[in-house]
């Protein structure tokens, strides 16, 4: 993945950005421009919600 800041991604109209740093739960993945949520954490939350 190519490193890009949140502000640069927002200027380019991209939905996600990648800082190269782990989220608080240890995932090394992209984050959403709107809200800054880790994509993997969001996916896990949806899976957990759908499992119940």
C-alpha positions as CSV (number, residue, x, y, z in Angstrom):
1,X,0.0,0.0,0.0
2,X,1.1,3.5,-0.7
3,X,1.5,5.9,2.2
4,X,-0.9,8.9,2.0
5,X,-2.1,11.3,4.7
6,X,-5.7,11.8,5.6
7,X,-5.6,15.4,4.3
8,X,-4.0,14.4,1.0
9,X,-6.6,11.6,0.5
10,X,-9.4,14.1,1.3
11,X,-8.1,16.6,-1.3
12,X,-7.9,13.9,-3.9
13,X,-11.4,12.7,-3.1
14,X,-10.3,9.2,-1.9
15,X,-12.4,7.3,0.6
16,X,-9.4,5.8,2.5
17,X,-5.8,6.6,3.4
18,X,-2.8,4.6,4.7
19,X,-0.4,6.0,7.3
20,X,1.8,2.9,7.8
21,X,1.0,2.9,11.5
22,X,-1.1,0.4,13.4
23,X,-4.5,1.2,14.9
24,X,-5.1,0.9,18.6
25,X,-6.0,-2.8,18.2
26,X,-2.9,-3.5,16.2
27,X,-4.2,-3.7,12.6
28,X,-1.9,-2.4,9.9
29,X,-4.4,-1.4,7.3
30,X,-6.1,1.6,5.7
31,X,-8.3,4.0,7.5
32,X,-11.4,5.8,6.4
33,X,-11.1,9.5,5.5
34,X,-14.5,10.2,7.2
35,X,-14.0,9.5,10.9
36,X,-10.5,7.9,10.6
37,X,-11.8,4.4,11.5
38,X,-9.5,1.4,10.8
39,X,-11.0,-0.6,7.9
40,X,-10.3,-4.0,9.6
41,X,-11.9,-2.9,12.9
42,X,-15.0,-1.7,11.1
43,X,-15.2,-5.0,9.2
44,X,-14.8,-7.0,12.4
45,X,-17.5,-4.9,14.1
46,X,-20.0,-5.6,11.2
47,X,-19.2,-9.3,11.4
48,X,-19.7,-9.4,15.1
49,X,-23.0,-7.5,14.8
50,X,-24.3,-9.9,12.0
51,X,-23.3,-13.0,14.0
52,X,-25.7,-12.1,16.9
